[in-house]
């Protein structure tokens, strides 16, 4: 199930972002179906983890994203995150970047 969802996102993304964002089925897949698939995988061992995905807020994001948070460490992606952005350069459809960051440190100490 997860494989099919990820394949759909990567395949449909280039065309979807050229269409209206509001109520778009792919945005729903990213926000709901992807989250539910990850939750079902993690449910037994990590039932309290917070999982969220986004295709954008009001408009399409440059890249869709998924965040999995351990609530003992952070309840918001603005604190600590592991990010797996799915980059689409229209030649390839794959995740080719892994980001880790501590946003609160950046916000406080970097001007």
N, CA, C and O atoms as a GROMACS GRO file, in nm:
protein
  444
    1UNK      N    1   0.082  -0.119   0.000
    1UNK     CA    2   0.000   0.000   0.000
    1UNK      C    3   0.086   0.126   0.000
    1UNK      O    4   0.061   0.217  -0.078
    2UNK      N    5   0.187   0.133   0.085
    2UNK     CA    6   0.274   0.250   0.091
    2UNK      C    7   0.344   0.272  -0.042
    2UNK      O    8   0.352   0.385  -0.091
    3UNK      N    9   0.392   0.166  -0.101
    3UNK     CA   10   0.461   0.175  -0.230
    3UNK      C   11   0.369   0.238  -0.335
    3UNK      O   12   0.412   0.325  -0.411
    4UNK      N   13   0.245   0.194  -0.340
    4UNK     CA   14   0.151   0.246  -0.438
    4UNK      C   15   0.122   0.394  -0.415
    4UNK      O   16   0.110   0.472  -0.510
    5UNK      N   17   0.110   0.433  -0.289
    5UNK     CA   18   0.084   0.574  -0.257
    5UNK      C   19   0.202   0.660  -0.298
    5UNK      O   20   0.184   0.765  -0.361
    6UNK      N   21   0.323   0.618  -0.264
    6UNK     CA   22   0.441   0.695  -0.301
    6UNK      C   23   0.457   0.702  -0.453
    6UNK      O   24   0.492   0.807  -0.508
    7UNK      N   25   0.431   0.592  -0.519
    7UNK     CA   26   0.440   0.591  -0.666
    7UNK      C   27   0.338   0.688  -0.726
    7UNK      O   28   0.369   0.760  -0.821
    8UNK      N   29   0.218   0.690  -0.672
    8UNK     CA   30   0.115   0.782  -0.722
    8UNK      C   31   0.157   0.927  -0.702
    8UNK      O   32   0.143   1.009  -0.793
    9UNK      N   33   0.209   0.959  -0.585
    9UNK     CA   34   0.252   1.096  -0.557
    9UNK      C   35   0.361   1.137  -0.656
    9UNK      O   36   0.352   1.244  -0.717
   10UNK      N   37   0.460   1.054  -0.672
   10UNK     CA   38   0.572   1.089  -0.760
   10UNK      C   39   0.531   1.094  -0.906
   10UNK      O   40   0.584   1.176  -0.982
   11UNK      N   41   0.439   1.010  -0.946
   11UNK     CA   42   0.394   1.006  -1.084
   11UNK      C   43   0.300   1.124  -1.116
   11UNK      O   44   0.311   1.187  -1.221
   12UNK      N   45   0.207   1.151  -1.024
   12UNK     CA   46   0.102   1.251  -1.051
   12UNK      C   47   0.143   1.394  -1.018
   12UNK      O   48   0.081   1.488  -1.067
   13UNK      N   49   0.247   1.412  -0.937
   13UNK     CA   50   0.286   1.545  -0.891
   13UNK      C   51   0.309   1.646  -1.004
   13UNK      O   52   0.254   1.756  -0.997
   14UNK      N   53   0.387   1.614  -1.108
   14UNK     CA   54   0.416   1.714  -1.212
   14UNK      C   55   0.290   1.772  -1.278
   14UNK      O   56   0.285   1.891  -1.307
   15UNK      N   57   0.190   1.689  -1.301
   15UNK     CA   58   0.066   1.738  -1.362
   15UNK      C   59  -0.025   1.805  -1.260
   15UNK      O   60  -0.090   1.904  -1.290
   16UNK      N   61  -0.029   1.750  -1.140
   16UNK     CA   62  -0.118   1.804  -1.036
   16UNK      C   63  -0.086   1.949  -1.004
   16UNK      O   64  -0.178   2.030  -0.986
   17UNK      N   65   0.041   1.984  -0.997
   17UNK     CA   66   0.076   2.121  -0.958
   17UNK      C   67   0.040   2.224  -1.064
   17UNK      O   68   0.051   2.344  -1.040
   18UNK      N   69  -0.001   2.178  -1.180
   18UNK     CA   70  -0.048   2.269  -1.286
   18UNK      C   71  -0.199   2.289  -1.277
   18UNK      O   72  -0.257   2.367  -1.353
   19UNK      N   73  -0.262   2.218  -1.184
   19UNK     CA   74  -0.408   2.224  -1.167
   19UNK      C   75  -0.442   2.300  -1.039
   19UNK      O   76  -0.354   2.330  -0.959
   20UNK      N   77  -0.569   2.331  -1.021
   20UNK     CA   78  -0.614   2.402  -0.901
   20UNK      C   79  -0.584   2.318  -0.776
   20UNK      O   80  -0.603   2.197  -0.776
   21UNK      N   81  -0.537   2.383  -0.672
   21UNK     CA   82  -0.497   2.315  -0.549
   21UNK      C   83  -0.616   2.273  -0.464
   21UNK      O   84  -0.619   2.162  -0.411
   22UNK      N   85  -0.714   2.360  -0.451
   22UNK     CA   86  -0.827   2.336  -0.361
   22UNK      C   87  -0.898   2.205  -0.394
   22UNK      O   88  -0.939   2.182  -0.508
   23UNK      N   89  -0.912   2.121  -0.293
   23UNK     CA   90  -0.980   1.991  -0.303
   23UNK      C   91  -0.919   1.896  -0.406
   23UNK      O   92  -0.987   1.807  -0.457
   24UNK      N   93  -0.793   1.914  -0.437
   24UNK     CA   94  -0.729   1.826  -0.536
   24UNK      C   95  -0.710   1.687  -0.475
   24UNK      O   96  -0.666   1.676  -0.360
   25UNK      N   97  -0.742   1.581  -0.549
   25UNK     CA   98  -0.729   1.446  -0.494
   25UNK      C   99  -0.587   1.409  -0.451
   25UNK      O  100  -0.569   1.335  -0.354
   26UNK      N  101  -0.486   1.458  -0.522
   26UNK     CA  102  -0.348   1.423  -0.485
   26UNK      C  103  -0.310   1.490  -0.352
   26UNK      O  104  -0.237   1.431  -0.273
   27UNK      N  105  -0.357   1.610  -0.329
   27UNK     CA  106  -0.330   1.675  -0.200
   27UNK      C  107  -0.391   1.591  -0.087
   27UNK      O  108  -0.331   1.578   0.020
   28UNK      N  109  -0.509   1.535  -0.111
   28UNK     CA  110  -0.572   1.448  -0.012
   28UNK      C  111  -0.488   1.322   0.010
   28UNK      O  112  -0.472   1.277   0.124
   29UNK      N  113  -0.436   1.266  -0.096
   29UNK     CA  114  -0.351   1.146  -0.084
   29UNK      C  115  -0.231   1.177   0.005
   29UNK      O  116  -0.195   1.096   0.091
   30UNK      N  117  -0.168   1.291  -0.016
   30UNK     CA  118  -0.050   1.328   0.062
   30UNK      C  119  -0.085   1.356   0.208
   30UNK      O  120  -0.016   1.309   0.298
   31UNK      N  121  -0.192   1.430   0.230
   31UNK     CA  122  -0.230   1.466   0.367
   31UNK      C  123  -0.292   1.351   0.444
   31UNK      O  124  -0.269   1.338   0.564
   32UNK      N  125  -0.371   1.266   0.378
   32UNK     CA  126  -0.449   1.166   0.448
   32UNK      C  127  -0.399   1.023   0.424
   32UNK      O  128  -0.361   0.954   0.519
   33UNK      N  129  -0.398   0.980   0.300
   33UNK     CA  130  -0.366   0.840   0.272
   33UNK      C  131  -0.221   0.806   0.306
   33UNK      O  132  -0.194   0.698   0.360
   34UNK      N  133  -0.129   0.895   0.275
   34UNK     CA  134   0.012   0.871   0.308
   34UNK      C  135   0.030   0.865   0.460
   34UNK      O  136   0.098   0.777   0.511
   35UNK      N  137  -0.033   0.959   0.530
   35UNK     CA  138  -0.026   0.960   0.676
   35UNK      C  139  -0.082   0.831   0.736
   35UNK      O  140  -0.021   0.773   0.826
   36UNK      N  141  -0.195   0.787   0.686
   36UNK     CA  142  -0.257   0.664   0.737
   36UNK      C  143  -0.170   0.541   0.708
   36UNK      O  144  -0.160   0.451   0.792
   37UNK      N  145  -0.108   0.538   0.591
   37UNK     CA  146  -0.022   0.424   0.558
   37UNK      C  147   0.099   0.417   0.651
   37UNK      O  148   0.134   0.310   0.700
   38UNK      N  149   0.162   0.531   0.675
   38UNK     CA  150   0.277   0.536   0.767
   38UNK      C  151   0.231   0.502   0.909
   38UNK      O  152   0.298   0.427   0.979
   39UNK      N  153   0.118   0.556   0.951
   39UNK     CA  154   0.066   0.528   1.085
   39UNK      C  155   0.044   0.379   1.105
   39UNK      O  156   0.076   0.325   1.211
   40UNK      N  157  -0.010   0.313   1.004
   40UNK     CA  158  -0.037   0.169   1.018
   40UNK      C  159   0.093   0.089   1.031
   40UNK      O  160   0.096  -0.014   1.098
   41UNK      N  161   0.198   0.136   0.968
   41UNK     CA  162   0.328   0.067   0.978
   41UNK      C  163   0.390   0.089   1.116
   41UNK      O  164   0.448  -0.003   1.173
   42UNK      N  165   0.377   0.210   1.168
   42UNK     CA  166   0.440   0.245   1.296
   42UNK      C  167   0.354   0.216   1.418
   42UNK      O  168   0.404   0.219   1.531
   43UNK      N  169   0.226   0.190   1.399
   43UNK     CA  170   0.128   0.185   1.507
   43UNK      C  171   0.167   0.095   1.624
   43UNK      O  172   0.153   0.136   1.740
   44UNK      N  173   0.215  -0.023   1.598
   44UNK     CA  174   0.243  -0.116   1.707
   44UNK      C  175   0.362  -0.072   1.791
   44UNK      O  176   0.356  -0.075   1.914
   45UNK      N  177   0.469  -0.031   1.726
   45UNK     CA  178   0.590   0.003   1.799
   45UNK      C  179   0.597   0.150   1.841
   45UNK      O  180   0.658   0.182   1.944
   46UNK      N  181   0.536   0.237   1.764
   46UNK     CA  182   0.542   0.382   1.790
   46UNK      C  183   0.403   0.444   1.782
   46UNK      O  184   0.379   0.529   1.695
   47UNK      N  185   0.311   0.404   1.869
   47UNK     CA  186   0.172   0.450   1.856
   47UNK      C  187   0.150   0.598   1.880
   47UNK      O  188   0.050   0.654   1.835
   48UNK      N  189   0.241   0.663   1.949
   48UNK     CA  190   0.222   0.805   1.982
   48UNK      C  191   0.290   0.900   1.884
   48UNK      O  192   0.279   1.022   1.899
   49UNK      N  193   0.360   0.848   1.787
   49UNK     CA  194   0.429   0.935   1.693
   49UNK      C  195   0.327   1.020   1.616
   49UNK      O  196   0.217   0.975   1.585
   50UNK      N  197   0.366   1.141   1.587
   50UNK     CA  198   0.283   1.235   1.512
   50UNK      C  199   0.329   1.231   1.366
   50UNK      O  200   0.447   1.249   1.337
   51UNK      N  201   0.235   1.207   1.277
   51UNK     CA  202   0.268   1.195   1.135
   51UNK      C  203   0.183   1.295   1.058
   51UNK      O  204   0.062   1.303   1.076
   52UNK      N  205   0.248   1.371   0.973
   52UNK     CA  206   0.178   1.471   0.895
   52UNK      C  207   0.243   1.483   0.758
   52UNK      O  208   0.365   1.473   0.745
   53UNK      N  209   0.162   1.506   0.658
   53UNK     CA  210   0.212   1.529   0.523
   53UNK      C  211   0.143   1.650   0.465
   53UNK      O  212   0.033   1.686   0.507
   54UNK      N  213   0.207   1.712   0.370
   54UNK     CA  214   0.148   1.831   0.310
   54UNK      C  215   0.186   1.843   0.163
   54UNK      O  216   0.297   1.808   0.122
   55UNK      N  217   0.090   1.893   0.087
   55UNK     CA  218   0.114   1.928  -0.053
   55UNK      C  219   0.118   2.079  -0.067
   55UNK      O  220   0.140   2.131  -0.176
   56UNK      N  221   0.096   2.149   0.044
   56UNK     CA  222   0.096   2.294   0.043
   56UNK      C  223  -0.015   2.346   0.133
   56UNK      O  224  -0.095   2.269   0.186
   57UNK      N  225  -0.019   2.477   0.148
   57UNK     CA  226  -0.122   2.543   0.229
   57UNK      C  227  -0.182   2.656   0.145
   57UNK      O  228  -0.128   2.766   0.141
   58UNK      N  229  -0.293   2.627   0.080
   58UNK     CA  230  -0.356   2.726  -0.006
   58UNK      C  231  -0.309   2.720  -0.150
   58UNK      O  232  -0.385   2.749  -0.242
   59UNK      N  233  -0.186   2.684  -0.169
   59UNK     CA  234  -0.125   2.665  -0.301
   59UNK      C  235  -0.034   2.543  -0.294
   59UNK      O  236   0.001   2.496  -0.186
   60UNK      N  237   0.003   2.492  -0.410
   60UNK     CA  238   0.094   2.380  -0.412
   60UNK      C  239   0.229   2.419  -0.354
   60UNK      O  240   0.282   2.527  -0.384
   61UNK      N  241   0.284   2.333  -0.272
   61UNK     CA  242   0.420   2.351  -0.222
   61UNK      C  243   0.517   2.324  -0.337
   61UNK      O  244   0.480   2.262  -0.437
   62UNK      N  245   0.640   2.370  -0.323
   62UNK     CA  246   0.741   2.337  -0.423
   62UNK      C  247   0.767   2.187  -0.427
   62UNK      O  248   0.792   2.129  -0.533
   63UNK      N  249   0.760   2.125  -0.310
   63UNK     CA  250   0.775   1.980  -0.299
   63UNK      C  251   0.680   1.930  -0.191
   63UNK      O  252   0.660   1.998  -0.090
   64UNK      N  253   0.622   1.812  -0.209
   64UNK     CA  254   0.541   1.754  -0.101
   64UNK      C  255   0.633   1.707   0.010
   64UNK      O  256   0.750   1.675  -0.015
   65UNK      N  257   0.581   1.701   0.131
   65UNK     CA  258   0.665   1.656   0.241
   65UNK      C  259   0.587   1.571   0.340
   65UNK      O  260   0.464   1.577   0.348
   66UNK      N  261   0.662   1.494   0.416
   66UNK     CA  262   0.608   1.410   0.521
   66UNK      C  263   0.698   1.427   0.643
   66UNK      O  264   0.820   1.427   0.631
   67UNK      N  265   0.637   1.442   0.759
   67UNK     CA  266   0.716   1.451   0.882
   67UNK      C  267   0.664   1.346   0.979
   67UNK      O  268   0.544   1.324   0.992
   68UNK      N  269   0.757   1.281   1.047
   68UNK     CA  270   0.726   1.183   1.151
   68UNK      C  271   0.794   1.233   1.277
   68UNK      O  272   0.917   1.240   1.283
   69UNK      N  273   0.715   1.268   1.378
   69UNK     CA  274   0.769   1.328   1.500
   69UNK      C  275   0.752   1.237   1.620
   69UNK      O  276   0.646   1.178   1.641
   70UNK      N  277   0.858   1.226   1.697
   70UNK     CA  278   0.852   1.159   1.826
   70UNK      C  279   0.807   1.266   1.925
   70UNK      O  280   0.883   1.359   1.951
   71UNK      N  281   0.687   1.255   1.983
   71UNK     CA  282   0.637   1.360   2.070
   71UNK      C  283   0.720   1.381   2.197
   71UNK      O  284   0.706   1.484   2.263
   72UNK      N  285   0.805   1.283   2.232
   72UNK     CA  286   0.894   1.302   2.347
   72UNK      C  287   1.004   1.403   2.314
   72UNK      O  288   1.064   1.461   2.405
   73UNK      N  289   1.030   1.424   2.186
   73UNK     CA  290   1.133   1.518   2.142
   73UNK      C  291   1.072   1.647   2.092
   73UNK      O  292   1.117   1.756   2.128
   74UNK      N  293   0.970   1.635   2.009
   74UNK     CA  294   0.909   1.753   1.950
   74UNK      C  295   0.768   1.722   1.903
   74UNK      O  296   0.739   1.610   1.860
   75UNK      N  297   0.681   1.821   1.911
   75UNK     CA  298   0.545   1.806   1.860
   75UNK      C  299   0.522   1.894   1.739
   75UNK      O  300   0.410   1.902   1.687
   76UNK      N  301   0.626   1.960   1.695
   76UNK     CA  302   0.616   2.047   1.578
   76UNK      C  303   0.739   2.033   1.492
   76UNK      O  304   0.850   2.014   1.542
   77UNK      N  305   0.719   2.043   1.363
   77UNK     CA  306   0.831   2.033   1.269
   77UNK      C  307   0.923   2.154   1.279
   77UNK      O  308   1.032   2.154   1.221
   78UNK      N  309   0.883   2.258   1.351
   78UNK     CA  310   0.968   2.375   1.367
   78UNK      C  311   1.075   2.354   1.473
   78UNK      O  312   1.165   2.437   1.489
   79UNK      N  313   1.066   2.246   1.545
   79UNK     CA  314   1.166   2.219   1.648
   79UNK      C  315   1.275   2.126   1.595
   79UNK      O  316   1.388   2.169   1.574
   80UNK      N  317   1.242   2.003   1.574
   80UNK     CA  318   1.338   1.905   1.524
   80UNK      C  319   1.268   1.826   1.415
   80UNK      O  320   1.152   1.786   1.431
   81UNK      N  321   1.336   1.802   1.306
   81UNK     CA  322   1.271   1.726   1.200
   81UNK      C  323   1.368   1.638   1.123
   81UNK      O  324   1.488   1.664   1.115
   82UNK      N  325   1.310   1.534   1.068
   82UNK     CA  326   1.373   1.451   0.965
   82UNK      C  327   1.284   1.474   0.844
   82UNK      O  328   1.163   1.452   0.851
   83UNK      N  329   1.339   1.517   0.737
   83UNK     CA  330   1.259   1.554   0.621
   83UNK      C  331   1.300   1.471   0.501
   83UNK      O  332   1.418   1.456   0.471
   84UNK      N  333   1.202   1.416   0.434
   84UNK     CA  334   1.224   1.339   0.313
   84UNK      C  335   1.149   1.405   0.198
   84UNK      O  336   1.041   1.358   0.161
   85UNK      N  337   1.201   1.512   0.143
   85UNK     CA  338   1.129   1.576   0.033
   85UNK      C  339   1.143   1.495  -0.095
   85UNK      O  340   1.248   1.438  -0.124
   86UNK      N  341   1.037   1.489  -0.169
   86UNK     CA  342   1.037   1.416  -0.296
   86UNK      C  343   1.057   1.517  -0.408
   86UNK      O  344   0.964   1.587  -0.446
   87UNK      N  345   1.177   1.524  -0.458
   87UNK     CA  346   1.213   1.623  -0.559
   87UNK      C  347   1.175   1.570  -0.697
   87UNK      O  348   1.196   1.453  -0.728
   88UNK      N  349   1.118   1.656  -0.777
   88UNK     CA  350   1.082   1.619  -0.913
   88UNK      C  351   1.146   1.719  -1.008
   88UNK      O  352   1.108   1.836  -1.011
   89UNK      N  353   1.243   1.674  -1.083
   89UNK     CA  354   1.305   1.764  -1.179
   89UNK      C  355   1.255   1.736  -1.320
   89UNK      O  356   1.319   1.776  -1.418
   90UNK      N  357   1.143   1.666  -1.332
   90UNK     CA  358   1.077   1.627  -1.456
   90UNK      C  359   1.158   1.529  -1.540
   90UNK      O  360   1.111   1.486  -1.645
   91UNK      N  361   1.276   1.493  -1.497
   91UNK     CA  362   1.352   1.386  -1.562
   91UNK      C  363   1.352   1.263  -1.474
   91UNK      O  364   1.353   1.150  -1.522
   92UNK      N  365   1.351   1.286  -1.344
   92UNK     CA  366   1.351   1.174  -1.251
   92UNK      C  367   1.247   1.200  -1.144
   92UNK      O  368   1.215   1.315  -1.114
   93UNK      N  369   1.197   1.096  -1.087
   93UNK     CA  370   1.099   1.104  -0.980
   93UNK      C  371   1.153   1.021  -0.864
   93UNK      O  372   1.131   0.900  -0.858
   94UNK      N  373   1.223   1.085  -0.774
   94UNK     CA  374   1.278   1.009  -0.663
   94UNK      C  375   1.317   1.104  -0.551
   94UNK      O  376   1.334   1.224  -0.571
   95UNK      N  377   1.329   1.047  -0.435
   95UNK     CA  378   1.376   1.124  -0.322
   95UNK      C  379   1.528   1.126  -0.330
   95UNK      O  380   1.592   1.020  -0.323
   96UNK      N  381   1.586   1.242  -0.346
   96UNK     CA  382   1.732   1.244  -0.357
   96UNK      C  383   1.797   1.337  -0.255
   96UNK      O  384   1.913   1.376  -0.269
   97UNK      N  385   1.722   1.371  -0.153
   97UNK     CA  386   1.780   1.456  -0.051
   97UNK      C  387   1.727   1.414   0.085
   97UNK      O  388   1.608   1.382   0.100
   98UNK      N  389   1.813   1.414   0.182
   98UNK     CA  390   1.773   1.385   0.320
   98UNK      C  391   1.816   1.503   0.404
   98UNK      O  392   1.934   1.538   0.408
   99UNK      N  393   1.721   1.563   0.471
   99UNK     CA  394   1.752   1.679   0.555
   99UNK      C  395   1.725   1.645   0.700
   99UNK      O  396   1.630   1.574   0.732
  100UNK      N  397   1.808   1.696   0.785
  100UNK     CA  398   1.784   1.694   0.929
  100UNK      C  399   1.814   1.833   0.978
  100UNK      O  400   1.910   1.896   0.932
  101UNK      N  401   1.735   1.881   1.070
  101UNK     CA  402   1.763   2.014   1.117
  101UNK      C  403   1.706   2.041   1.254
  101UNK      O  404   1.623   1.967   1.306
  102UNK      N  405   1.753   2.148   1.310
  102UNK     CA  406   1.701   2.196   1.437
  102UNK      C  407   1.663   2.342   1.414
  102UNK      O  408   1.747   2.431   1.425
  103UNK      N  409   1.536   2.365   1.382
  103UNK     CA  410   1.491   2.497   1.344
  103UNK      C  411   1.500   2.597   1.458
  103UNK      O  412   1.534   2.713   1.434
  104UNK      N  413   1.472   2.555   1.580
  104UNK     CA  414   1.473   2.651   1.691
  104UNK      C  415   1.613   2.708   1.711
  104UNK      O  416   1.627   2.825   1.745
  105UNK      N  417   1.715   2.628   1.692
  105UNK     CA  418   1.853   2.677   1.704
  105UNK      C  419   1.882   2.776   1.591
  105UNK      O  420   1.940   2.881   1.613
  106UNK      N  421   1.840   2.741   1.470
  106UNK     CA  422   1.860   2.831   1.357
  106UNK      C  423   1.791   2.963   1.381
  106UNK      O  424   1.850   3.069   1.360
  107UNK      N  425   1.666   2.959   1.425
  107UNK     CA  426   1.591   3.082   1.448
  107UNK      C  427   1.652   3.168   1.557
  107UNK      O  428   1.647   3.290   1.549
  108UNK      N  429   1.709   3.106   1.656
  108UNK     CA  430   1.760   3.181   1.770
  108UNK      C  431   1.901   3.236   1.746
  108UNK      O  432   1.931   3.347   1.788
  109UNK      N  433   1.987   3.159   1.680
  109UNK     CA  434   2.127   3.196   1.674
  109UNK      C  435   2.176   3.240   1.535
  109UNK      O  436   2.287   3.292   1.523
  110UNK      N  437   2.098   3.220   1.433
  110UNK     CA  438   2.141   3.260   1.299
  110UNK      C  439   2.054   3.377   1.255
  110UNK      O  440   1.931   3.369   1.257
  111UNK      N  441   2.120   3.485   1.215
  111UNK     CA  442   2.042   3.602   1.172
  111UNK      C  443   2.055   3.624   1.024
  111UNK      O  444   1.996   3.718   0.970
   0.00000   0.00000   0.00000
